[in-house]
Amino acid sequence: MNPVDSKQKSDVMGFTEAEVSDFLRAHPDFFERHLALLTELVIPHSARGRTVSLLERQVVALRDQLTIERKNLKGLVNAALDNTRLQQRLQKCFELIARCDDLQLLLETLPSLLQAEFDLGGVDIRLLDGKMWPALSVEHMISRDDSRTEALIKRLAGKRCLIEAPVSDLLISLLKNDTFPHPGSCAVLPMLTAEHSLIGWIVLVAENRDHYRPDMDTVLLEGLGGLLSATTQRFRLA
């Protein structure tokens, strides 16, 4: 029966579909008192192109709902497993950072470990204000006077993690182009002092555009940035 015709007929009979629905909700024992209706009632089932009994339709609906719930549960389990693997990988990085007693060595070894553990295209660590640090390779330093640096500093203001997908021209210009030929997405983790002053950043670069997404949870990444910030400050010159 056409839904419009059904509504018109119910109005003529003195009640509306909403009133019928409210009545059935208010009297859940209605069908127990009218068991014959369960076998007499038939409802259309568009997916199968035929009518089915109310009981059969309920079974189908419950089966469909169970399928959805199983998919949701599987998604939660997979997410939990992914988080466990992520934590295990980060643990290796945390241990390396905590044990390191040489800044130059840290800047040389941490990128390769992060790149291997997280399937990254590359990792770039930069420190600001060269006079504040012991002698370091030029590749790890960047000047505040560079207009690109100033632009990135503004973008990082108030952030613990900056996600870009696709990677902006600004960040591409700051990366070593020969090392990162095809950046698809990236996460920029600012390194801050205890007073929240920017002293540098670490850029995690992935070739896959979906590797880092603006809607992703960045708590663990922020933890990595925080630990690297605290460790790096130990090597600052007084």
N, C-alpha and C positions, 0 to 999 in steps of 0.2 A: 504494500500500500504506500502511496506517495505520502511523505511526511506532512506536506501541506494539507492533503485530504484528511489525514489522520487528525491533525489539529482542528480543522474545521468541524469534523464529526464530533470530536470531544467537546468542542464549544457548544454545539447543538445539544449534546446530551447533558449539559449543565456543569461540566468540570473541564479543567485544562490538563495538559500533559504534566505541568509543574505540580499540580495538585495530586495527580496520580503518583508521581515520583515521591512527593513528600509523604503521602499515605503509606507507600511501601517501605520507605525508610523508617517511618514511625512504628510500623507493625511488621518486624522481621519474621514473625511467626505466621504471616498470612498464608504462605504457600504450604506450611505444615498443616494448616486447617483446610487447605484446598489442594490436596495432593494431585488430584486429577488434572488440574490446570498445568502442572509441570510437563505432562505428556501431551496435552492438547495444544499448548502454545507453540507456535513456530515463529521464527524471526528470520529475516533475510541475511544471508552471509555472502557479501559481495565478492570475497576472495574465491569462493567455491561456486558461485553462480547458482545457488539453490537455497532452499529454506532448511533450517535445522531446528531441533527442539531446543527449548531454553536450557535444559541440562547440558546438551551437547555444546551449545554456545558457551556456557560457563566453563566447561572443561577446556575448550579451545582458548578462551581468554586467559585462564589460569596457566595453561601451557605456554602461551605467548609471553605472559608476565614472567614466568619462571626462566624462560630463555633470556629475557632482558636482564633479569637479576643475575643470572650466571655470567653474562657478558660483563656486567658492572663489577662483579666480584673478581673476575679474571683480570680486569683492568686494574683494580686496586692491588691485587697480588703482584702483578707485573710492576706496578709503580713502586711497591715496597721493595721488590727485588732490585730494581734499578737504583733506588736510594741506598740500599745496602752496599751494592757494588761501588757506587759513587763515594760513599763514606770510606770504604776500604782503600780506594785509590787516593783519596785526599789524605788518609792517614799516612801513607808513604811520603807524601809531599810535606805534611806537617812535621814528620820526624826529621826529614832532611833539613828543613828550615830551622828547627829547634836545635839541632846538633851543630849547625855550621858556625864556625868562629872566624870566618874570613869572608868579607863582603864580595870581593872579586870572585872567589870560588863559588859563592852562592849564586851570583848573577850568571855564572857560566854553566852551572849544573842544573839549577832549578828549571830553566826553560825546556831542556831536553827531557827531563822527567815528566813534566806536565804534558808535553807534546806526546810522549809515548803512552801515558796513562789515560789520556782523554781524547786520543785520536784527533789531535789538532794539526792544523797546517803550519802553525808556528806560534811562538810566544815572544813578546817583546817587552823588556823591562827597562824603564827609563827613570833616571833620577834628575831632579832639578838642582840648580845652584851648586856648581862644581866645587866652590871653595869650602863647602860644608862637609865634604867627603874626603876620605883618604884617596891616594892616587888610584884612579880607575881608568879603564879603557874608555876611549872617547865614544865608542858605540853605545855605552850605557848611560851617557849623559845627554842632556838637552837643555838649551838655553831658554830662560824665561822671556828673553827679548824677542824670540821668534813669534811672529804674528799668529802662526798656526798653534803654537803652544798656548798663547793667550786665549785663543778661541776655545781650545779644548778645556783649559782651566775653567772657563765660564760654564761650559757644558757640564763639568763634573761638580760644580758648586752644589753642596747639600746632598750629594748622592754617595752611596756606598758601592753602587754598581751601575754601569751604563751599558745597555745592550743595543747593538745595532745590527739590523738585518733588513736590507743589504747594508754593507759597510759604506759610510759616507766618504766623500772625496777628501774631507779634512783628515780623517784617520788614515786613509790610504796614503796620503802624502807624508804622514808622519812615520809610517812603517818603512822598513827596508824593503823596497820593491823587489829586489832580487831574491829575498827570502820568502816573501808572501806574494807570489804571482797571481793567485786567484782567490782573494778573500771573499767568502760568501756571507759570513756573519762573525760577530766578535763580541766579547765581553771586556769592558775596561774597568779595572779595579783600582781606584785611587789609593795611594799610600799616604797616610795622614799622621801627623804628630799627635801627641796627647791633647794639644790645644786645637786639633782639627785643621791645622795648616797643611796644605798639600806639599809633599816632598817628592812625589813621583807617581808613577802608575805602572801597572802591568796589563798588557793587552793579550788576551787569549783569542787567537784567530783560527777559525774553522773554514774549510772550503765549502761545506754544506751550509746552505742558507738557513736551514731549519735547526741547525745544531744549537744556536742561541736564539731565543725568541723573546720578544718584549713581554709576553705573558707568562714566562717561566718563573719558577721559584728560584730566587738568587741567594737564599740564606747561606748555603754552604760556600758559594763563591765569595760572599761578603766576609765569611769567616777566614777564608784564605787570604783575602786582602788585608784583613785586620792583623792576622798573625805575621804576614810579611812586613807590614808597617811597623809593628812593635820590634821585630827582629832587626830590621834595617836601621832603626834609630840607634841601636847599640853601637853602630859603627860611625855615627856622626862625630865630626871633630868638635871639640868644645869651642 
